[in-house]
Amino acid sequence: MIVDDHPIFRKGLAQLIGEEPDMEVCGEAEDVPGAKRLFSQLRPDMAVIDLGLKGASGLELIRYIHDLSPSCPVLVLSMYDETVYAERVLKAGARGYIMKQEMTAKVTTAIRQVLKGRMFFSEDIVEGFLGRMSRDGEAGPPDPVSLLSDRELEVFTLIGKGLGRAEMAGMLNVSIKTIGTYREKIKEKLRIRTSPELARRAVEWVRSQEG
């Protein structure tokens, strides 16, 4: 099953997978609610999920699938920087991560590896994981954005995309007050004093992720 909010990309990926004699795309979805319904109906052998979906983060969907069907492997295929999200998707239950820029060369290899029960991450990410383990807490200060929780990072990203508090509240199914609380926590963790500075940093972050 493929979950991505860009129809042209989704169709291209489906075609690429469909060219493999032993693979078939059984369903496609563009947002989290649709993906949840489709997954419950189809119970696919595997899900390929983008992180930037309409209405909610792909991380929420990964956790949902992992809780509902722990044996179903998830591969993340996203434009978002792997160095920022790899550890988050792993904790959510995914077993692999590919940047969209590398899709054509690696996606079928990654799918096969994940279906075999293995992990698929770039060499840089694997080295980073091992390096943090071997340094045993001696690493330098982390990137401030990495200190944000999954939901705080989601709000930070939505701010960067120009959404207001009411829009975010409706999209994430929380109150406007809760959005305000997230904003304050983000400002504290990123050492930001004003709302305009928060907006500027968020816009810069989104642009850096999108290329």
N, C-alpha and C positions, 0 to 999 in steps of 0.2 A: 504494500500500500504506500502511495506517495502523498505527502502532505506539504503543499507549497502554495503560496498565494499569488504566484505569477503563472497564469495559464500557459503562456508560450514556453516558459522554462519547464513547467510540469509536463507538457506534451513532449518536449524534446527529451526529457529524462525517461519518460515512458517508452519512447521509441528506441532509445539507446538500450534500455533493459530488455525490451521486446525482441531485439535482434539476437539475444542469447537463446540458444535452443532449449535450455533448461530453466528459463525464468519467464514469469508472466506477471504483469501488473494487474492486480485484481480490483483495484479501486483507487480513486483520487479524491482529495479534499483540499479546500483552500483555507479553512479556519479550524479552530479547536472544537467548537460544538459539532460541526459537520464531521470532523475526523473521529470524534468519540462515537457518534452514531454509526458511522461506517465501520469502525473497528469492531464494535459489538456485533454487527451483522455479519461481517466477513471473517473475523478472526484470522487475519493473514499470518503467513509464516514469518513475516518481517515488515517493519515500517521504516521508511526513509522520510525524515522530517526536517523541515527548515525551522530555524529559531524565530525568524521575524514573520509571524502570522497575523492575520486580521483579528483584532479583538483581544488577543492574549499571547503570551510568550509560548514558544514551542516547549520550553522547560516544563510548563504545566502539563502539556500533553504527554511528554515523556514519562513524567511521574505517574500519570493516570494509567498509561499502558503498562508500566512496570508493576503497579499495584494490582491491576486487573489480570494481567497475564505475564508473570515474571519470566516465563520461558521464551517470550516473543522478543527477539533482538531488535534494537533500534539503532539506526545509523543516522547521524546528523549530517546534513548537507546544507551549508550556510555561507553567506558572504561575510558573516561576523568573524572577527579575529579568533582563530583557534586558541591562541595563547591566553585569551581572556575567558573563553567559554568551555574549554576542554574539561577542566576539572569539575565545573558545574554540571555539565551534561553527564559526566561519569557518575557523579553522586546522585543524579536524578534517575539513573538506570540505563543510559545509553551505553553502547559498546564500541562506538566509533565516531569519527568526526572527519569530514572532508570539507575543505574550502571550495566554494563553487568554481573558482578559477581553475581548480585542478580536476573538475568533475570528469571530463571526457577520458582522461588518462587513467583515472584511478577508481571510478565508481564501481565497475563490475568486480574488480579485484577486491575492493573493500566489502562489497555485499557478500561475496563468496567466503571471505575470511570471517566475517561476523556471523554468517549462517553456520559456520563450523564451530562456533562457540569461542572464537578468538577476539581479541581487541584490534581495532585499526585506528591508530593515530599517527601523525607525522613523526619522523625521527626526532625533530626538534622538541616536540612535546614530550615524547618518551624520555629523552635525555633530561628535560626539565624536571619531570616527575622523579627520575632516579637521582638527579642532582640534589633536589630538595630533601630526599630521604637520606642521602649519604652525608649531607652537610649537618643533619641533625640539629636544625634550628640556628645554624650559623649564617644563614643567608642574609643579604642586605635587606633594607626596607622594601616592602612590597609596593606595587603600583596602588595608589589610593583607590582607584576604581575597583580593584580586586577585593577591597574591604567591604563593599556593598553587598547586602543580601541579594538573593535572586529577585525579590519583589522590588527592592530599592533600585536595582539596576534596570529593571523593567520600567519603573517610573522615570528614572533618569533618561532612558532612551526615548520614552514618549515625550518628555519635555523637549528633548532635542529635535523631535519631529514636529514640534509646534503645537501640541495639544494642550488645551487648558485644563484646569482642575475638574470642571464638570464633565468634560469629555473623558478624561482618564477615569473618573469615578464610575461612570456608566460602563466603560469598556472593561474595567477590572472588577466590577460588581462590588464596590466598596463605597463608603461615604466620602463626600468632599473633605470632611474633617480628617479622615484617614489619609487622604492624599496629602493634605497639609502636613500631617505628622511624618509621612515618608519624606517629603521635601526637606523638612527640618533635620531629619536624621542624615540625609544625603549631604546637606550643607555642612553638618558637623563633621562627618567622616572625611569630606573632601576639603575641609577648612575653607569654606566659602561663606562670606558674610551677607551678601545681598542676593535678592532674587534675580536682578539683571545679570549678575555674574554667574549664577547657577544656570540661567538660560544660555548664556554664551558658552560656558563649559560643556553643557549638554549638546548644543549644536555642533561644537567642534568634535565631540566624541562620536556623534552619529556620522558626521562626514568622514572621520578617520576609519570607521568601520565599513562604510559603504564604498570606500575606495579611493 
